[in-house]
Amino acid sequence: MTAHMAEFFNNLSCTSSTMTTLASTSSDWLGLDLMTLLGVAAIVAWLFQRLRLEAIPGYLIAGIAIGPNALNLIRGEASIDQISSIAVTLLMFGIGLQLDLNSIRRGMVHILAIGILSTLLFVLASWGLISLAGVPAPVALLGAFALSASSTAVMVRVVQARRESNTVHARVGLGVSIVQDLGCVLFIAMVPVLATWQGVETLPAHGHASSSWFATLPKWLEVGARGGIAAGGIALLIVVGKTLLPRVLDAVAAVGSSELMLIVSAAIALLAAVFTSAIGLSAEMGAFLAGFMLAATPYRFQISGLVGPIRDVLMAVFFVSVGLKVDPMIVMQDWWVIGAAALMVVALKVFFIAGTGWALGMTASSAAICAAYLANAGEFSLVLLTAAERGGLVTEIELGRMIAICVLTLVATPLLAGPAPALASRLVGVPQARFFRGGNALADTPPAAPNNGDEAAHATGPIQPHAIIAGFGPVGRALADRFEVLGIPYIVVELNPRTVTRQGKLGRKFVYGDITNPEVLESAGLAHAMAVLLTIPDDETILRSCRVVRSLAPHVFIAARTSFLSGSFAAMQLGADVVTVEEVATAAAMERDVLAQLPALASRRVGATP
């Protein structure tokens, strides 16, 4: 069968030879490779979305199909690798932006304990099983740690699609995913240590000015010196970031330019990546730390939304470029090993996450749902494996097998997440762990809504129905004042940082950002909103807001304002339920005021007549 498949791919390669010949004279032209890469990725991702599967395994399969071991449509792999490096840097930056510890602050001790214990148990068990298969201990440890990371993006999409963002299993799942991601970030820094353990000669970090000086030191002193410089550099980066980043972003936000915010944010990510690379750590860690520090600012949702489209495009490039390294022949030869390994990963994750969750205070049903949502490998798995391959710790064959395992677990996620709530409902009668009987921080009750501006800026959205007011000018302020009198909860989305800070201190719930930014809308709790009131005096922004809000929340009530009557028809077509036209409102108000004054003017005129 393998021989027939090899002949099949050879025939396909010959069939595509005319295409590659046309490109041979410009094989280094990056534009052609990117066009091919993104085009195939778009087709495969569309197909996967139609099948209700995640796009990430689709990107990987697209890379395998067009790689040098199959159709061989990519000629300049070196250039693609360079773009892939930038892509993974921005990917790590975006993941850092999404890791907000405030979202799991209720029951944090229990959640972090579940994450740490379940991850350690999975790593130890899978490390032993992989080692029994004859894999060297350092490589087996790295593989176990890589597979321990679940997909944060997949988990968040599942709970948002099911409107479960405020459930216990969603909060615990996010916390466990944060622990896994942080563990992988630390493990990326340990790749050179594992390579040394394996006996692989690693090249010094690019741009490390003192590499020759380190080479003159004894081995134990060299390791200590490198570790000390790395630790000191990270501490310096965190201190400088905590001190300067809020001031820099305040100055940028005061300008009011989204383009400037995007440029500055990307520059911060790349600057942090260059710094950590210079001190002997990975560039990915620097970008992650930059995003994590920005996540503590009120601008995180606006930045995440601005970086999102670029990150998504580059993410497709990264995952497809990872797939280029996979040889489908090797995967087919070892299909039963890869399938068994994927089944092992899913089974161990479900067992350890559900077991530790129940033992540390969750109900059995919530623990089972959480485990089903986290039973896959994730983005960090591929980032860590790619870093290990670049460091010489794993071969291309081992990398291909690991990637195939990740793909299978991601494809299996919908098969687990779909029936998980129904199956978990059968565990409702299972008592809680004896130690936690009588109530605990992980009881099946939703978290409290935020009660001030700063917390609102970090919340995933209050669970009670509320109104979202876009803009805090005269119209937005009037609506907010009226809502307070009537006792209607609301959150204001505003782009003026001074207004956000000042009103937040007064106890009002504010989120900094552009109302057309989906990340900002989600942070304002659009999933639970009963109405969105668009009071911004900008017709173009109003129309874009109507389109975005209606696409994200098909049933929410939308009220908008426009300057002219023609704009009201466009807003209604884009989803607005009620549109207030300024020229019509002005005409009505002027008519009312004039008619109220006319009798007095008429009597005065009559009295003045001789």
C-alpha positions as CSV (number, residue, x, y, z in Angstrom):
1,M,0.0,0.0,0.0
2,T,2.9,2.4,0.9
3,A,4.4,1.7,-2.6
4,H,1.2,2.6,-4.3
5,M,0.8,5.8,-2.3
6,A,4.4,6.7,-3.1
7,E,3.7,6.2,-6.8
8,F,0.5,8.3,-6.4
9,F,2.4,11.2,-5.0
10,N,5.1,10.9,-7.6
11,N,2.5,11.1,-10.3
12,L,1.0,14.1,-8.7
13,S,4.4,15.7,-8.5
14,C,5.0,15.0,-12.2
15,T,1.6,16.5,-13.0
16,S,2.5,19.7,-11.2
17,S,5.9,19.9,-12.9
18,T,4.6,22.3,-15.5
19,M,3.6,24.7,-12.7
20,T,6.9,24.5,-10.9
21,T,8.8,24.9,-14.3
22,L,7.0,28.2,-14.8
23,A,8.2,29.3,-11.4
24,S,11.7,27.9,-11.8
25,T,13.1,31.2,-13.2
26,S,11.8,33.0,-10.1
27,S,11.9,30.2,-7.5
28,D,13.1,32.7,-4.9
29,W,10.2,35.0,-5.6
30,L,8.6,35.1,-2.2
31,G,5.3,36.4,-3.6
32,L,4.6,33.3,-5.6
33,D,5.3,31.0,-2.6
34,L,3.1,33.0,-0.3
35,M,0.3,33.1,-2.9
36,T,0.4,29.3,-3.2
37,L,0.7,28.8,0.5
38,L,-2.2,31.1,1.5
39,G,-4.4,30.0,-1.5
40,V,-4.2,26.3,-0.5
41,A,-4.5,27.2,3.2
42,A,-7.7,29.2,2.4
43,I,-9.3,26.3,0.4
44,V,-8.5,23.7,3.1
45,A,-9.5,25.9,6.0
46,W,-12.8,26.7,4.2
47,L,-13.4,22.9,3.7
48,F,-12.7,22.3,7.4
49,Q,-15.0,25.1,8.5
50,R,-17.8,23.6,6.3
51,L,-17.2,20.3,8.1
52,R,-17.3,22.1,11.5
53,L,-13.7,21.4,12.2
54,E,-11.0,23.7,13.4
55,A,-8.9,25.5,10.8
56,I,-5.5,24.7,12.5
57,P,-5.4,21.0,11.4
58,G,-6.5,22.2,8.0
59,Y,-3.5,24.5,7.7
60,L,-1.2,21.6,8.8
61,I,-2.7,19.3,6.2
62,A,-2.3,22.0,3.5
63,G,1.4,22.3,4.4
64,I,1.8,18.5,4.1
65,A,0.1,18.5,0.7
66,I,2.1,21.2,-0.9
67,G,5.4,20.4,0.8
68,P,8.6,18.9,-0.7
69,N,7.5,15.4,0.1
70,A,4.2,15.6,-1.8
71,L,3.2,18.1,-4.5
72,N,6.4,20.2,-4.0
73,L,4.8,23.5,-4.9
74,I,6.9,25.6,-2.5
75,R,10.3,26.4,-3.8
76,G,11.7,29.0,-1.4
77,E,11.4,27.3,2.0
78,A,14.1,29.5,3.5
79,S,12.1,32.6,2.9
80,I,8.9,31.0,4.2
81,D,10.8,30.0,7.4
82,Q,11.8,33.6,7.9
83,I,8.2,34.7,7.7
84,S,7.2,31.8,9.9
85,S,9.6,33.1,12.6
86,I,7.8,36.5,12.5
87,A,4.5,34.7,12.5
88,V,5.1,32.6,15.6
89,T,6.5,35.7,17.3
90,L,3.2,37.6,16.8
91,L,1.3,34.4,17.6
92,M,3.0,34.2,21.0
93,F,2.3,38.0,21.4
94,G,-1.4,37.4,20.8
95,I,-1.6,34.5,23.2
96,G,0.1,36.6,25.9
97,L,-2.5,39.3,25.3
98,Q,-5.3,36.8,26.0
99,L,-3.8,35.4,29.2
100,D,-5.7,37.5,31.8
101,L,-5.5,36.1,35.3
102,N,-8.3,38.4,36.4
103,S,-10.8,36.3,34.5
104,I,-10.1,33.3,36.8
105,R,-9.6,35.2,40.0
106,R,-12.5,33.5,41.7
107,G,-11.2,30.2,42.9
108,M,-7.8,30.9,41.5
109,V,-5.9,28.7,44.0
110,H,-8.1,25.7,43.1
111,I,-7.9,26.4,39.4
112,L,-4.1,26.8,39.4
113,A,-3.7,23.6,41.5
114,I,-5.8,21.7,39.0
115,G,-3.7,23.0,36.1
116,I,-0.4,22.3,37.7
117,L,-1.3,18.9,39.1
118,S,-3.0,17.6,35.9
119,T,-0.2,18.9,33.7
120,L,2.5,17.3,35.9
121,L,0.7,13.9,36.0
122,F,0.2,13.9,32.3
123,V,3.8,14.8,31.6
124,L,5.1,12.1,33.9
125,A,2.8,9.4,32.6
126,S,3.4,10.2,28.9
127,W,7.1,10.7,29.4
128,G,7.3,7.1,30.8
129,L,5.2,5.7,28.0
130,I,7.2,7.5,25.2
131,S,10.4,6.4,26.8
132,L,9.2,2.8,26.8
133,A,8.8,3.1,23.0
134,G,12.6,3.6,22.7
135,V,12.7,7.4,22.4
136,P,15.6,9.0,24.3
137,A,14.7,10.5,27.6
138,P,15.2,14.2,26.7
139,V,13.2,13.9,23.5
140,A,10.5,12.0,25.3
141,L,10.3,14.7,28.0
142,L,10.0,17.4,25.4
143,G,7.3,15.5,23.5
144,A,5.4,14.9,26.7
145,F,5.5,18.5,27.6
146,A,4.5,19.6,24.1
147,L,1.5,17.3,24.1
148,S,0.5,18.5,27.5
149,A,-0.5,21.9,26.1
150,S,-4.2,22.1,25.0
151,S,-5.5,24.6,22.4
152,T,-6.6,27.7,24.1
153,A,-8.2,29.0,20.9
154,V,-10.3,25.9,20.4
155,M,-11.5,25.9,24.0
156,V,-12.5,29.5,23.9
157,R,-14.3,29.1,20.6
158,V,-16.2,26.1,21.9
159,V,-17.4,27.8,25.1
160,Q,-18.3,31.0,23.3
161,A,-20.3,29.1,20.7
162,R,-22.2,27.4,23.4
163,R,-22.5,30.6,25.5
164,E,-20.7,28.9,28.4
165,S,-18.2,31.6,29.1
166,N,-19.3,32.2,32.7
167,T,-19.6,28.5,33.7
168,V,-17.3,26.8,36.1
169,H,-15.9,24.4,33.5
170,A,-15.1,27.3,31.2
171,R,-13.2,29.3,33.9
172,V,-11.3,26.2,35.1
173,G,-10.5,25.3,31.5
174,L,-9.1,28.7,30.8
175,G,-7.0,28.5,34.0
176,V,-5.7,25.1,33.2
177,S,-4.9,26.3,29.6
178,I,-3.0,29.3,31.1
179,V,-0.9,27.0,33.3
180,Q,-0.1,24.7,30.3
181,D,0.9,27.6,28.1
182,L,3.1,29.2,30.8
183,G,4.8,25.8,31.2
184,C,5.5,25.5,27.5
185,V,6.9,29.1,27.5
186,L,9.4,28.0,30.2
187,F,10.1,24.8,28.4
188,I,11.0,26.7,25.2
189,A,13.8,28.3,27.2
190,M,14.9,24.9,28.3
191,V,15.4,23.5,24.8
192,P,19.1,24.2,24.7
193,V,19.5,22.4,28.1
194,L,17.7,19.4,26.8
195,A,19.7,19.5,23.6
196,T,22.9,19.4,25.7
197,W,21.5,16.5,27.7
198,Q,20.8,14.7,24.4
199,G,24.4,15.4,23.4
200,V,23.5,17.8,20.5
201,E,25.8,20.6,19.8
202,T,23.8,23.8,19.7
203,L,24.8,27.0,18.1
204,P,24.9,30.1,20.3
205,A,22.0,32.4,20.1
206,H,22.1,34.8,17.2
207,G,23.4,38.2,18.2
208,H,24.7,37.0,21.6
209,A,27.7,39.3,21.9
210,S,29.4,37.4,24.7
211,S,29.3,33.9,23.3
212,S,33.0,33.7,22.8
213,W,33.5,34.9,26.3
214,F,31.3,32.2,27.7
215,A,33.3,29.6,25.8
216,T,36.3,30.3,27.9
217,L,34.5,29.5,31.2
218,P,34.1,26.0,32.8
219,K,30.9,24.2,31.8
220,W,29.2,24.6,35.2
221,L,30.1,28.3,35.4
222,E,29.0,28.9,31.8
223,V,25.6,27.4,32.5
224,G,25.3,29.5,35.7
225,A,26.4,32.7,33.9
226,R,24.0,32.2,31.0
227,G,21.1,31.4,33.4
228,G,21.9,34.5,35.5
229,I,22.0,36.7,32.5
230,A,18.7,35.3,31.2
231,A,17.0,35.6,34.6
232,G,18.3,39.2,35.0
233,G,17.2,40.1,31.5
234,I,13.7,38.8,32.0
235,A,13.4,40.7,35.3
236,L,14.7,43.9,33.6
237,L,12.2,43.4,30.8
238,I,9.3,43.0,33.2
239,V,10.3,46.0,35.3
240,V,10.8,48.3,32.3
241,G,7.6,47.0,30.8
242,K,5.5,47.6,33.9
243,T,7.0,51.0,34.3
244,L,7.1,52.3,30.7
245,L,4.4,50.5,28.8
246,P,1.4,52.1,30.5
247,R,2.8,55.6,29.9
248,V,3.7,54.8,26.3
249,L,0.2,53.4,25.6
250,D,-1.4,56.4,27.4
251,A,0.4,58.7,25.1
252,V,-0.5,56.7,22.0
253,A,-4.2,56.4,23.0
254,A,-4.3,60.2,23.5
255,V,-3.5,60.6,19.8
256,G,-6.6,58.6,19.0
257,S,-5.1,56.7,16.0
258,S,-5.7,53.0,15.7
259,E,-2.9,52.7,13.1
260,L,-0.4,54.2,15.6
261,M,-1.6,51.8,18.3
262,L,-1.1,48.8,16.0
263,I,2.3,49.9,14.9
264,V,3.5,50.6,18.5
265,S,2.1,47.3,19.7
266,A,3.9,45.3,17.0
267,A,7.1,47.2,17.6
268,I,6.9,46.4,21.3
269,A,6.4,42.7,20.6
270,L,9.4,42.6,18.1
271,L,11.6,44.7,20.4
272,A,10.9,42.3,23.3
273,A,11.6,39.3,21.0
274,V,15.0,40.8,19.9
275,F,15.9,41.5,23.5
276,T,15.3,38.0,24.8
277,S,17.1,36.5,21.8
278,A,20.1,38.7,22.6
279,I,20.3,37.4,26.1
280,G,20.3,33.8,25.0
281,L,16.6,33.0,25.2
282,S,14.0,32.5,22.5
283,A,12.4,35.3,20.6
284,E,9.0,33.7,21.3
285,M,9.4,34.1,25.0
286,G,10.0,37.9,24.6
287,A,6.9,38.3,22.5
288,F,4.9,36.3,24.9
289,L,6.1,38.4,27.9
290,A,5.3,41.6,26.0
291,G,1.8,40.5,25.3
292,F,1.3,39.3,28.9
293,M,2.4,42.7,30.2
294,L,0.1,44.5,27.9
295,A,-2.8,42.3,29.0
296,A,-2.6,44.1,32.4
297,T,-3.5,47.4,30.7
298,P,-6.9,48.7,29.8
299,Y,-5.9,48.7,26.1
300,R,-5.5,44.9,25.8
301,F,-8.8,44.3,23.9
302,Q,-8.2,47.1,21.5
303,I,-4.7,45.9,20.8
304,S,-5.8,42.3,20.5
305,G,-8.5,43.3,17.9
306,L,-6.0,45.4,15.9
307,V,-3.3,42.7,15.9
308,G,-5.8,39.9,15.3
309,P,-6.2,40.0,11.5
310,I,-2.4,40.2,10.9
311,R,-1.9,37.5,13.5
312,D,-4.4,35.2,11.9
313,V,-2.8,35.6,8.4
314,L,0.7,34.9,9.8
315,M,-0.7,32.1,11.9
316,A,-1.9,30.4,8.7
317,V,1.7,30.9,7.3
318,F,3.2,29.4,10.5
319,F,1.0,26.3,10.6
320,V,1.3,25.6,6.9
321,S,5.1,26.0,7.1
322,V,5.1,23.5,10.0
323,G,3.2,21.1,7.7
324,L,5.9,21.5,5.0
325,K,8.3,19.6,7.3
326,V,6.1,16.5,7.5
327,D,6.7,13.5,5.2
328,P,3.3,11.9,4.4
329,M,5.0,8.6,3.6
330,I,6.5,8.3,7.1
331,V,3.1,9.2,8.6
332,M,1.4,6.5,6.5
333,Q,4.1,3.9,7.4
334,D,3.6,4.6,11.2
335,W,-0.2,5.3,11.0
336,W,-1.0,2.8,13.7
337,V,1.6,4.2,16.1
338,I,0.4,7.8,15.5
339,G,-3.2,6.8,16.0
340,A,-2.5,4.9,19.2
341,A,-0.4,7.9,20.5
342,A,-3.2,10.3,19.7
343,L,-5.7,8.1,21.5
344,M,-3.3,7.9,24.4
345,V,-3.0,11.7,24.6
346,V,-6.8,12.2,24.6
347,A,-7.4,9.4,27.2
348,L,-4.7,10.6,29.6
349,K,-5.8,14.2,29.4
350,V,-9.4,13.4,30.0
351,F,-8.5,11.1,32.9
352,F,-6.0,13.5,34.6
353,I,-7.9,16.7,34.1
354,A,-11.3,15.3,35.1
355,G,-9.8,13.4,38.0
356,T,-7.8,16.3,39.5
357,G,-10.7,18.7,38.8
358,W,-13.1,16.5,40.8
359,A,-10.6,15.8,43.5
360,L,-9.9,19.5,44.0
361,G,-13.5,20.7,44.3
362,M,-15.3,20.6,40.9
363,T,-18.5,18.6,40.5
364,A,-18.0,15.4,38.4
365,S,-20.1,16.7,35.5
366,S,-18.2,20.0,35.3
367,A,-14.8,18.3,35.5
368,A,-15.8,15.9,32.7
369,I,-16.9,18.7,30.4
370,C,-13.7,20.7,31.1
371,A,-11.5,17.6,30.4
372,A,-13.4,17.0,27.1
373,Y,-12.7,20.6,25.9
374,L,-9.0,20.3,26.8
375,A,-8.3,16.8,25.5
376,N,-6.4,18.0,22.4
377,A,-2.9,19.3,21.7
378,G,-2.6,23.0,20.8
379,E,-0.8,25.9,19.3
380,F,2.0,25.8,21.9
381,S,2.6,22.2,21.2
382,L,3.6,23.1,17.6
383,V,5.6,26.2,18.8
384,L,7.6,24.1,21.2
385,L,8.2,21.3,18.7
386,T,9.3,23.8,16.1
387,A,11.7,25.4,18.5
388,A,13.1,21.9,19.4
389,E,13.5,21.1,15.7
390,R,15.4,24.3,15.1
391,G,17.6,23.6,18.2
392,G,18.5,20.2,16.8
393,L,16.7,18.3,19.6
394,V,14.3,16.5,17.4
395,T,14.6,15.2,13.8
396,E,12.3,16.0,11.0
397,I,10.9,12.4,11.2
398,E,10.1,12.8,14.9
399,L,8.7,16.3,14.3
400,G,6.4,14.8,11.6
401,R,5.1,12.1,13.9
402,M,4.4,14.6,16.7
403,I,2.6,17.0,14.3
404,A,0.5,14.2,13.0
405,I,-0.5,13.3,16.6
406,C,-1.4,17.0,17.2
407,V,-3.6,17.0,14.1
408,L,-5.5,13.9,15.1
409,T,-6.3,15.3,18.6
410,L,-7.5,18.6,17.1
411,V,-9.7,16.8,14.6
412,A,-11.1,14.7,17.4
413,T,-12.1,17.8,19.5
414,P,-15.6,18.3,18.0
415,L,-16.3,14.6,18.4
416,L,-15.6,15.0,22.1
417,A,-17.0,18.5,22.7
418,G,-20.3,17.8,21.0
419,P,-21.7,15.0,23.2
420,A,-19.7,16.0,26.3
421,P,-22.5,18.0,28.1
422,A,-25.1,15.3,27.5
423,L,-22.7,12.5,28.7
424,A,-21.6,14.6,31.7
425,S,-25.2,15.1,32.8
426,R,-25.2,11.4,33.8
427,L,-22.6,12.3,36.4
428,V,-24.8,14.8,38.2
429,G,-25.5,12.3,41.0
430,V,-21.8,11.7,41.7
431,P,-21.0,13.4,45.1
432,Q,-18.2,15.9,45.4
433,A,-14.8,14.9,46.8
434,R,-15.1,14.4,50.5
435,F,-12.7,17.1,51.4
436,F,-14.7,19.8,49.6
437,R,-18.2,18.8,50.7
438,G,-20.2,21.7,52.1
439,G,-19.2,24.3,49.5
440,N,-16.1,25.6,47.8
441,A,-14.8,28.2,45.4
442,L,-15.6,26.0,42.4
443,A,-19.3,25.6,43.0
444,D,-21.5,25.6,39.9
445,T,-22.4,29.3,40.3
446,P,-21.4,32.1,37.9
447,P,-18.8,34.6,39.0
448,A,-19.9,38.0,40.2
449,A,-20.0,40.9,37.7
450,P,-17.3,43.5,37.9
451,N,-18.2,46.6,39.9
452,N,-15.7,49.2,38.7
453,G,-14.2,50.5,35.5
454,D,-10.9,48.8,35.9
455,E,-12.4,45.4,36.5
456,A,-14.9,45.9,33.6
457,A,-12.0,46.5,31.3
458,H,-10.6,43.0,32.2
459,A,-13.9,41.1,32.4
460,T,-15.1,38.6,29.9
461,G,-18.6,40.1,30.3
462,P,-21.1,40.3,33.1
463,I,-23.7,37.5,33.2
464,Q,-26.7,39.8,33.9
465,P,-28.4,41.4,30.9
466,H,-27.1,44.9,30.3
467,A,-26.9,47.6,27.8
468,I,-23.7,48.6,25.9
469,I,-23.4,52.3,25.2
470,A,-20.9,53.2,22.5
471,G,-19.5,56.7,23.1
472,F,-19.8,58.9,26.2
473,G,-20.6,62.2,24.5
474,P,-23.7,64.2,25.4
475,V,-26.0,61.5,24.0
476,G,-24.2,58.6,25.7
477,R,-23.9,60.5,29.0
478,A,-27.6,61.3,28.9
479,L,-28.5,57.6,28.4
480,A,-26.1,56.5,31.1
481,D,-27.6,59.0,33.6
482,R,-31.1,57.8,32.7
483,F,-30.2,54.2,33.1
484,E,-28.7,54.8,36.5
485,V,-32.0,56.4,37.6
486,L,-34.0,53.4,36.2
487,G,-31.5,50.8,37.7
488,I,-30.6,49.4,34.2
489,P,-27.0,48.0,34.2
490,Y,-24.8,49.3,31.4
491,I,-21.2,49.3,30.2
492,V,-19.7,52.1,28.1
493,V,-17.2,51.6,25.3
494,E,-15.1,54.7,24.8
495,L,-11.9,55.6,22.9
496,N,-11.0,58.6,25.1
497,P,-8.5,57.2,27.7
498,R,-9.0,60.1,30.0
499,T,-12.8,59.6,30.1
500,V,-12.3,55.8,30.7
501,T,-9.9,56.5,33.6
502,R,-12.0,59.3,35.2
503,Q,-15.3,57.6,34.9
504,G,-13.9,54.3,36.1
505,K,-12.7,55.9,39.3
506,L,-16.3,57.1,39.8
507,G,-17.5,53.5,39.7
508,R,-18.9,53.4,36.2
509,K,-18.2,50.3,34.0
510,F,-16.0,51.3,31.1
511,V,-14.1,49.4,28.4
512,Y,-11.4,51.2,26.4
513,G,-11.6,50.5,22.6
514,D,-13.3,50.9,19.3
515,I,-16.9,49.6,19.1
516,T,-16.2,48.1,15.7
517,N,-13.5,45.9,17.3
518,P,-15.0,42.4,17.9
519,E,-12.5,41.8,20.8
520,V,-13.8,45.0,22.5
521,L,-17.4,44.0,22.0
522,E,-16.8,40.6,23.6
523,S,-15.0,42.2,26.5
524,A,-18.0,44.4,27.1
525,G,-20.2,41.3,27.4
526,L,-22.0,41.4,24.0
527,A,-23.0,37.7,24.5
528,H,-25.2,38.8,27.5
529,A,-26.2,42.2,26.3
530,M,-29.9,43.1,25.8
531,A,-29.1,46.2,23.7
532,V,-26.3,48.0,22.0
533,L,-26.7,51.8,21.7
534,L,-24.5,53.5,19.1
535,T,-24.2,57.2,20.1
536,I,-21.0,58.0,18.2
537,P,-21.3,61.1,16.0
538,D,-19.7,59.4,13.0
539,D,-22.0,57.9,10.3
540,E,-19.3,55.6,8.9
541,T,-18.4,54.2,12.3
542,I,-22.1,53.7,13.0
543,L,-22.6,51.7,9.8
544,R,-19.6,49.5,10.5
545,S,-20.7,49.0,14.1
546,C,-24.1,47.8,13.0
547,R,-22.6,45.3,10.7
548,V,-20.1,43.9,13.3
549,V,-22.6,43.8,16.2
550,R,-25.3,42.1,14.1
551,S,-22.8,39.5,12.8
552,L,-21.7,38.7,16.4
553,A,-25.1,38.9,18.1
554,P,-28.0,38.2,15.6
555,H,-30.7,38.8,18.2
556,V,-29.5,41.8,20.2
557,F,-31.4,45.1,20.0
558,I,-29.4,47.8,18.2
559,A,-30.2,51.5,18.4
560,A,-28.1,54.0,16.3
561,R,-27.9,57.6,15.4
562,T,-27.1,59.1,12.0
563,S,-26.8,62.6,10.7
564,F,-29.0,62.3,7.7
565,L,-32.2,60.5,6.7
566,S,-30.3,58.6,4.0
567,G,-28.0,57.1,6.6
568,S,-31.0,55.6,8.5
569,F,-31.9,53.3,5.6
570,A,-28.3,52.0,5.4
571,A,-28.2,51.4,9.1
572,M,-31.5,49.5,9.1
573,Q,-30.3,47.3,6.3
574,L,-27.1,46.5,8.3
575,G,-29.1,45.4,11.3
576,A,-30.2,48.4,13.4
577,D,-33.6,48.1,15.0
578,V,-34.1,51.8,15.8
579,V,-32.3,54.7,14.1
580,T,-32.5,58.3,15.4
581,V,-31.9,60.8,12.6
582,E,-30.3,64.0,13.8
583,E,-31.8,66.2,11.1
584,V,-35.3,64.8,11.8
585,A,-34.8,65.1,15.5
586,T,-33.5,68.7,15.0
587,A,-36.5,69.5,12.9
588,A,-38.9,68.1,15.4
589,A,-37.2,69.9,18.3
590,M,-37.1,73.2,16.4
591,E,-40.7,72.9,15.4
592,R,-41.7,72.2,19.1
593,D,-39.6,75.1,20.4
594,V,-40.8,77.6,17.7
595,L,-44.4,76.7,18.2
596,A,-44.1,77.1,21.9
597,Q,-42.8,80.6,21.5
598,L,-45.1,81.8,18.7
599,P,-48.2,82.6,21.0
600,A,-46.0,84.8,23.2
601,L,-44.5,86.5,20.2
602,A,-48.0,87.0,18.6
603,S,-49.4,88.6,21.8
604,R,-46.4,90.8,22.1
605,R,-46.9,91.9,18.5
606,V,-50.6,92.6,19.1
607,G,-49.8,94.6,22.2
608,A,-47.2,96.6,20.4
609,T,-49.7,97.6,17.6
610,P,-51.0,101.2,18.0
